[in-house]
Amino acid sequence: MCRWLPGGKGVAVTERPYTLLSCGMSIDGYLDNATEERLALSNEADFERVDAVRADCDAIMVGAATVRKDNPRLLVRSAALRDHRVARGLGPSPTRVTVTGSARLDAGANFFTLGDTEKLVYCSTATVAEARSRLGAVATVIDGGRPVDMRWVSEDLGARGVRRLMVEGGSTVHTQFLTADLADELQLVVAPFFVGDSRARRFVSDGRFPWNPDRRATLAAVHQIGDVVLLRYALSTRFNTD
């Protein structure tokens, strides 16, 4: 069976990865503030939890805006967790994945330069040539459609052997996965303060979400981690309680 992108590219349909969305936000739903300084929304105990979740995944995805603004490392921090992955025949850290419409990414960003792991860049058809010229030496650039088709991206990751995908934002990518009903689980950490500035980025932007007053998401677990709280939502029948 083959599914076709708008640009005429086909791919055999593969089961998409189990997809876990991970996000930290303020009480009023913001991912950061409106300044250039990064806002700490979690604590060390929760960073350790996230590190363990990362170590259990095959790939980590962030949007291009997150790569540009936050310059994330997306590496497993714990040496013990890295060693455990290697003992299982995996790389020390999961494959890194980003999605871009404009190809405005710096080949010198941490996403591309840190760690010995595969890097995948899905871009729109119109910017494939530019992306390969700019990033081809540091990543595998993949035509994701016009515009990028997130369902196809998910299926393509499955075809590449990704069985468990962790999506760490930002707002645009979270919105795309949620509105397309491509998420199996949401891990939402709430920090104990307000941002109170509409210029800052929220957890999601406007969209038609499958979960609404007539179809409520299932709250599977609540955990206090120091001064933050973790809410785990089951968003599909594939939800894994482990």
KADA-V384615 format. One record per pair of residues at least 12 apart in sequence whose C-alpha atoms are under 6 Angstrom apart, sorted by the first residue. I is the first residue (numbers start at 1). J is the second residue. D is the distance in whole Angstrom. If there is no record, write none. Layout:
i;j;d
I;J;D
I;J;D
//
This chain:
i;j;d
14;155;5
14;159;6
16;154;5
16;155;5
16;158;5
17;158;5
17;162;6
17;163;4
17;164;5
17;165;6
18;164;5
19;165;5
19;166;6
19;183;5
19;184;5
20;166;5
20;185;5
20;186;6
21;166;6
21;167;5
21;186;5
22;168;5
22;187;5
23;188;5
24;41;6
24;188;6
24;189;5
24;190;6
25;190;5
26;190;6
26;191;5
26;193;6
26;194;6
27;190;6
27;193;6
27;194;5
28;194;6
29;202;6
29;203;6
30;201;6
30;202;4
30;203;6
31;201;6
31;202;5
31;203;6
33;200;5
34;199;6
34;200;4
41;191;5
51;76;6
55;76;6
57;164;5
57;165;6
58;94;5
58;162;5
58;164;5
59;94;5
59;95;4
59;96;6
59;165;5
60;96;5
60;97;6
60;165;6
60;166;5
60;167;6
61;97;4
61;98;5
61;167;5
62;98;5
62;168;5
62;169;5
63;98;5
63;99;5
63;170;6
63;173;6
64;98;6
64;99;6
64;100;5
66;170;6
71;110;6
73;110;5
73;111;6
75;93;5
76;93;5
95;117;6
95;118;5
95;119;6
96;119;5
97;119;6
97;120;5
97;121;6
98;121;5
99;121;6
99;122;5
99;123;6
100;123;5
101;123;5
101;124;5
103;131;5
107;135;6
119;139;5
120;139;6
120;140;5
121;141;5
122;142;5
122;143;6
122;144;5
123;143;6
123;144;5
124;143;6
124;144;5
124;145;5
124;146;5
124;147;5
124;148;5
125;143;5
125;145;5
125;146;5
171;203;5
171;204;5
175;204;5
179;208;6
179;209;5
184;235;5
184;236;5
184;239;6
185;233;6
185;234;5
185;235;5
186;232;6
186;233;5
187;231;6
187;232;5
188;230;6
188;231;5
189;229;6
189;230;4
190;228;6
190;229;5
191;228;5
218;233;5
218;234;5
219;233;5
220;232;5
220;233;5
220;234;6
//
